[in-house]
């Protein structure tokens, strides 16, 4: 059991026009089984009733900052990092619901494993009405997280708790807007052991939220820059073609590349890592085979099974009968 007096947590929650859900989000934190925390809520220029709802709470653990003008999510999060006083910082979103033991379990893990600097969890997706949609899974162990993160964010942002000193050292970057968490967690993942607890510690709200074409374009650029950062551990130079092929694995709807190009890129990753040993080779091999399978499954290629089995990305050690059957029946 952790000593609460020595493990103060800052829960950091930015708010922007969240009047429909913020009350439930706040209550889920105030009702945590672990009671020793400060709850830093930053209202980022909301124009709805968010301010009134937040102000209705009188709990002494709440530290409320009300910004009259909207600063944007990156600046607001970094403001929160600077204002936080906890040994650990837990992220929370204003439309989500934390499970009662979330803070206790994550703080206990980080305290028992001091070399680990970032800890997320699995979650349950819910809709606007709170109805459960599906389970959201992420890899649990550090080696698998590191490989998974090479292709897509291995953490659900509002589930994470991290060492405050490390989080403040890296911080959120405005240069990676709309994927600022992916780049931040990538930096930490490449520098320290990290984990996702094999428990569902958050109800993660999914609801209609428009994203403009301008924001989407900025997000893609941020993802590409994060990809370039991660691939730089394997390659001395990462050309634009390789970046775009790699990104098409994250966003398959954007792909315009041939199966030969995708296979060659994945094979180059495997070969480069065999030389540099950045990632666990066995874990990487399994992930690359899975991504190659997913690409072929979605492709129009009539000989997908043959290409899959004859590829250097396939090994009998990673044999998955379900993959074979799905390609056979497509």
VENWOMO-V384371 format. One record per pair of residues at least 12 apart in sequence whose ideal C-beta (glycine too) atoms are under 8 Angstrom apart, sorted by the first residue. I is the first residue (numbers start at 0). J is the second residue. D is the distance in Angstrom with one decimal. If there is no record, write none. Layout:
BEGIN
I_J_D + I_J_D
END
This chain:
BEGIN
0_107_7.6 + 1_33_7.9 + 1_103_7.6 + 1_106_5.7 + 1_107_5.1 + 1_110_5.0 + 3_33_6.6 + 3_34_6.8 + 3_35_3.8 + 4_35_6.6 + 5_86_7.7 + 6_35_7.0 + 6_86_5.9 + 6_87_7.0 + 6_106_5.3 + 6_110_5.9 + 7_35_5.8 + 7_36_6.6 + 7_37_7.0 + 7_84_6.9 + 7_85_4.7 + 7_86_5.7 + 7_87_7.9 + 8_33_7.1 + 8_35_7.2 + 8_36_4.1 + 8_37_7.6 + 8_85_4.7 + 8_86_7.2 + 8_87_4.9 + 8_88_7.4 + 8_89_5.7 + 8_102_5.7 + 8_106_5.9 + 8_160_7.2 + 9_36_6.8 + 9_37_5.2 + 9_39_5.6 + 9_79_8.0 + 9_83_3.8 + 9_84_6.2 + 9_85_3.3 + 9_87_7.3 + 9_88_5.0 + 9_89_7.2 + 9_163_6.9 + 10_28_5.4 + 10_36_5.6 + 10_37_7.3 + 10_38_4.9 + 10_39_6.7 + 10_88_7.9 + 10_89_4.9 + 10_90_7.9 + 10_91_5.4 + 10_102_7.3 + 11_39_5.1 + 11_41_7.7 + 11_76_7.1 + 11_79_4.2 + 11_80_7.3 + 11_83_6.2 + 11_88_5.6 + 11_89_7.1 + 11_90_5.8 + 11_91_6.9 + 12_24_6.8 + 12_25_7.9 + 12_28_7.5 + 12_38_7.2 + 12_39_7.1 + 12_40_5.2 + 12_41_7.4 + 12_90_7.7 + 12_91_4.2 + 12_92_6.8 + 12_93_5.9 + 13_41_5.1 + 13_43_5.6 + 13_72_6.3 + 13_75_4.5 + 13_76_6.2 + 13_79_6.8 + 13_92_7.8 + 13_93_7.0 + 14_40_6.2 + 14_41_6.8 + 14_42_4.8 + 14_43_6.5 + 14_45_6.2 + 14_49_5.2 + 14_53_6.8 + 14_93_4.4 + 15_42_7.6 + 15_43_4.7 + 15_44_7.0 + 15_45_5.5 + 15_49_7.5 + 15_69_6.8 + 15_72_7.7 + 15_93_7.5 + 16_45_4.9 + 16_46_6.3 + 16_47_4.8 + 16_49_6.3 + 17_45_7.1 + 17_47_7.8 + 17_49_5.4 + 17_93_3.8 + 17_94_5.7 + 18_45_7.7 + 18_47_4.3 + 18_48_4.3 + 18_49_5.1 + 18_52_6.1 + 19_94_7.5 + 19_127_7.4 + 20_93_6.3 + 20_94_4.0 + 20_95_7.8 + 20_204_6.4 + 21_49_5.6 + 21_52_5.5 + 21_53_6.6 + 21_93_4.6 + 21_94_7.5 + 22_52_5.3 + 23_96_5.8 + 24_91_6.6 + 24_92_7.1 + 24_93_5.1 + 24_94_6.5 + 24_95_5.9 + 24_96_6.4 + 24_97_7.8 + 25_38_7.6 + 25_40_7.3 + 25_52_8.0 + 25_53_7.0 + 25_56_6.0 + 25_61_7.8 + 27_95_7.8 + 27_96_4.6 + 27_97_4.4 + 27_98_7.8 + 27_99_7.9 + 28_91_6.2 + 28_97_5.8 + 28_102_7.9 + 29_56_7.4 + 29_58_5.5 + 29_60_7.2 + 29_61_8.0 + 30_99_6.2 + 31_97_6.9 + 31_99_6.1 + 31_100_7.6 + 31_101_6.7 + 31_102_4.8 + 31_103_7.0 + 32_99_5.4 + 32_100_5.1 + 32_102_7.6 + 32_103_4.9 + 33_100_7.8 + 33_102_4.2 + 33_103_3.9 + 33_106_6.2 + 36_60_6.2 + 36_85_6.8 + 36_89_7.8 + 36_102_6.4 + 37_60_5.8 + 37_62_5.4 + 37_83_7.5 + 37_84_6.3 + 37_85_6.3 + 38_58_7.3 + 38_60_5.1 + 38_61_4.8 + 38_62_6.6 + 39_62_4.9 + 39_64_7.3 + 39_79_5.5 + 39_82_6.0 + 39_83_5.9 + 40_53_5.8 + 40_61_6.2 + 40_62_7.2 + 40_63_5.2 + 40_64_7.1 + 41_64_4.6 + 41_66_6.6 + 41_75_5.3 + 41_78_6.2 + 41_79_5.6 + 42_63_7.4 + 42_64_7.0 + 42_65_4.8 + 42_66_6.3 + 43_66_5.4 + 43_69_5.4 + 43_70_5.8 + 43_71_7.4 + 43_72_7.4 + 43_75_4.6 + 44_66_5.4 + 44_67_6.2 + 44_68_5.0 + 44_69_3.4 + 44_70_7.1 + 49_93_7.6 + 50_65_5.9 + 53_65_7.9 + 62_82_7.3 + 64_78_7.3 + 64_82_7.0 + 66_78_8.0 + 71_173_8.0 + 71_176_7.8 + 72_179_7.3 + 73_171_4.9 + 73_172_7.1 + 73_173_4.8 + 73_176_6.1 + 73_179_5.2 + 74_173_7.2 + 76_171_4.8 + 76_179_7.4 + 77_170_5.5 + 77_171_5.4 + 80_163_7.8 + 80_166_6.2 + 80_167_5.1 + 80_170_6.0 + 80_171_7.7 + 81_167_7.6 + 83_163_6.2 + 83_167_8.0 + 85_163_5.7 + 86_162_7.6 + 86_163_5.9 + 87_105_7.6 + 87_106_5.9 + 87_109_5.9 + 87_160_5.3 + 87_161_6.7 + 87_162_6.4 + 87_163_6.0 + 88_160_7.0 + 88_161_5.7 + 88_163_4.9 + 88_166_5.4 + 89_101_7.7 + 89_102_6.1 + 89_105_6.7 + 89_159_7.2 + 89_160_4.2 + 90_156_6.0 + 90_157_5.3 + 90_158_7.6 + 90_159_5.2 + 90_160_7.6 + 91_157_5.7 + 92_156_7.4 + 92_157_4.1 + 92_204_7.5 + 94_204_4.2 + 94_206_7.1 + 95_157_5.1 + 95_201_5.7 + 95_202_6.1 + 95_203_5.7 + 95_204_5.3 + 96_125_7.5 + 96_129_7.8 + 96_201_7.0 + 96_202_4.0 + 96_204_7.6 + 97_200_6.9 + 97_201_5.7 + 97_202_7.9 + 98_199_7.1 + 98_200_4.8 + 98_201_6.5 + 98_202_7.6 + 100_200_7.3 + 101_120_7.3 + 101_200_4.1 + 101_201_6.6 + 102_160_7.4 + 104_120_7.9 + 104_196_6.2 + 104_198_6.6 + 104_200_6.6 + 105_118_5.1 + 105_120_7.1 + 105_160_4.1 + 105_196_6.7 + 105_200_7.2 + 106_160_6.8 + 108_194_6.8 + 108_196_6.3 + 109_160_6.5 + 109_162_6.9 + 112_192_7.5 + 112_194_7.5 + 114_191_7.0 + 114_192_5.3 + 115_141_7.7 + 115_191_6.9 + 115_192_4.8 + 115_193_6.3 + 115_194_5.6 + 116_161_6.1 + 116_162_4.3 + 116_165_4.4 + 116_187_5.9 + 116_190_7.9 + 116_191_4.1 + 116_192_7.4 + 116_193_6.8 + 117_154_7.3 + 117_159_6.3 + 117_160_7.9 + 117_161_4.6 + 117_162_7.4 + 117_165_7.5 + 117_184_6.5 + 117_187_4.9 + 117_188_7.1 + 117_191_6.9 + 117_193_4.2 + 117_194_7.6 + 118_159_6.8 + 118_160_5.2 + 118_161_7.1 + 118_193_7.1 + 118_194_5.2 + 118_195_7.3 + 118_196_6.5 + 119_137_6.3 + 119_153_7.7 + 119_154_4.2 + 119_155_6.0 + 119_158_4.6 + 119_159_4.6 + 119_160_7.9 + 119_193_7.9 + 119_194_7.5 + 119_195_4.4 + 119_196_7.3 + 120_137_7.8 + 120_155_7.5 + 120_158_4.5 + 120_195_5.9 + 120_196_4.4 + 120_198_5.8 + 120_199_6.9 + 120_200_4.0 + 120_201_6.5 + 121_134_6.9 + 121_135_6.2 + 121_136_5.4 + 121_137_6.1 + 121_155_7.8 + 121_158_7.7 + 121_195_6.7 + 121_196_7.4 + 121_197_6.8 + 121_198_6.4 + 121_199_4.8 + 121_200_7.4 + 122_134_7.7 + 122_135_4.4 + 122_155_5.3 + 122_158_5.7 + 122_199_5.7 + 122_200_7.1 + 122_201_4.3 + 122_202_7.0 + 122_203_4.2 + 123_135_7.0 + 123_199_5.1 + 123_201_7.4 + 123_202_5.4 + 123_203_6.7 + 124_202_8.0 + 124_203_5.2 + 124_204_7.9 + 124_205_5.2 + 125_202_4.8 + 125_203_6.9 + 125_204_5.7 + 125_205_7.1 + 126_204_7.6 + 126_205_6.3 + 126_206_6.4 + 127_204_7.2 + 127_206_4.1 + 127_207_7.4 + 129_202_7.4 + 131_202_7.9 + 132_205_6.4 + 134_199_6.9 + 135_155_6.1 + 135_203_5.9 + 137_153_5.8 + 137_154_6.5 + 137_155_6.4 + 137_195_4.6 + 138_153_6.1 + 138_195_6.3 + 139_194_6.6 + 139_195_5.2 + 139_196_7.4 + 139_197_5.0 + 140_194_6.8 + 141_188_8.0 + 141_192_4.6 + 141_193_5.5 + 141_194_6.2 + 142_278_7.5 + 142_279_4.2 + 142_282_5.1 + 143_279_7.9 + 143_282_5.5 + 144_188_6.2 + 144_193_5.5 + 144_194_7.2 + 144_195_6.5 + 145_188_5.6 + 145_189_7.3 + 145_193_7.8 + 145_278_5.8 + 145_279_7.4 + 145_282_7.9 + 146_278_5.2 + 146_279_6.7 + 146_282_4.8 + 146_283_5.1 + 146_286_4.8 + 147_286_6.6 + 148_184_7.1 + 148_185_5.9 + 148_188_5.3 + 148_229_7.3 + 149_229_5.4 + 149_230_7.9 + 149_268_7.8 + 149_278_7.0 + 149_283_7.9 + 149_286_7.7 + 150_245_7.5 + 150_248_5.4 + 150_249_5.9 + 150_286_7.3 + 150_290_6.4 + 151_249_5.2 + 152_178_7.9 + 152_180_6.8 + 152_181_4.4 + 152_184_6.6 + 153_184_7.0 + 153_188_6.9 + 153_193_7.9 + 153_195_7.2 + 154_180_7.2 + 154_184_5.0 + 154_195_6.9 + 155_201_7.2 + 155_203_6.2 + 156_180_4.4 + 157_201_6.2 + 157_203_6.7 + 158_195_7.8 + 158_200_6.2 + 158_201_4.9 + 158_203_7.6 + 159_184_7.4 + 161_187_7.1 + 165_187_6.2 + 165_191_6.8 + 166_183_7.8 + 166_187_7.8 + 169_183_5.6 + 169_186_4.9 + 169_187_6.2 + 170_183_7.2 + 171_183_5.6 + 174_221_7.6 + 174_224_7.1 + 175_221_4.2 + 175_224_6.2 + 175_225_6.4 + 176_217_5.4 + 176_218_7.6 + 176_221_5.8 + 177_214_5.9 + 177_215_8.0 + 177_217_5.3 + 177_218_3.7 + 177_221_5.7 + 178_218_5.5 + 178_221_3.7 + 178_222_5.0 + 178_225_6.1 + 179_221_7.2 + 181_221_7.4 + 181_222_6.8 + 181_225_5.2 + 182_221_6.9 + 182_224_7.1 + 182_225_4.6 + 182_228_6.9 + 185_225_5.7 + 185_228_6.3 + 185_229_5.9 + 186_228_7.7 + 189_229_7.5 + 189_232_6.6 + 219_246_7.4 + 219_250_7.4 + 219_253_7.9 + 222_246_6.1 + 222_249_6.4 + 222_250_7.7 + 223_242_5.4 + 223_243_7.7 + 223_246_5.7 + 226_242_5.6 + 226_245_5.2 + 226_246_5.8 + 226_249_7.7 + 227_242_5.8 + 230_242_7.5 + 230_245_6.6 + 230_268_7.9 + 232_275_7.3 + 232_277_4.7 + 233_268_6.3 + 233_271_4.1 + 233_272_6.0 + 233_275_6.0 + 233_277_5.9 + 234_267_7.9 + 234_271_6.0 + 241_264_6.0 + 241_267_7.8 + 243_256_7.5 + 244_256_5.3 + 244_260_5.8 + 244_261_6.1 + 244_264_4.5 + 245_264_6.4 + 247_261_7.3 + 248_261_7.5 + 248_290_5.4 + 248_294_7.0 + 251_293_7.5 + 251_294_7.1 + 251_297_5.8 + 254_294_7.8 + 258_294_7.1 + 258_295_6.8 + 258_298_6.1 + 258_300_5.7 + 258_306_6.3 + 261_291_7.4 + 261_294_5.4 + 262_291_6.6 + 262_306_7.6 + 262_310_5.9 + 262_312_6.7 + 265_287_4.9 + 265_290_6.5 + 265_291_5.7 + 265_312_5.7 + 266_310_7.9 + 266_311_5.6 + 266_312_6.3 + 268_283_7.4 + 268_287_6.5 + 269_283_6.7 + 269_284_6.4 + 269_287_5.7 + 269_311_7.6 + 269_312_7.0 + 284_312_7.9 + 284_314_6.4 + 284_316_7.9 + 284_317_6.3 + 285_317_4.8 + 287_312_5.4 + 288_312_5.2 + 288_313_5.9 + 288_314_7.0 + 288_317_4.9 + 288_319_7.9 + 288_322_8.0 + 289_319_7.9 + 289_322_7.8 + 291_307_6.9 + 291_310_6.3 + 291_312_4.5 + 291_313_7.5 + 292_307_6.3 + 292_319_7.7 + 292_322_4.7 + 292_325_7.9 + 292_326_7.2 + 295_307_5.5 + 295_326_6.3 + 296_325_6.0 + 296_326_6.4 + 296_329_6.2 + 303_326_4.9 + 303_329_6.3 + 304_323_7.0 + 304_326_4.1 + 304_327_5.5 + 307_322_7.3 + 307_323_7.9 + 307_326_5.6 + 308_323_7.9
END
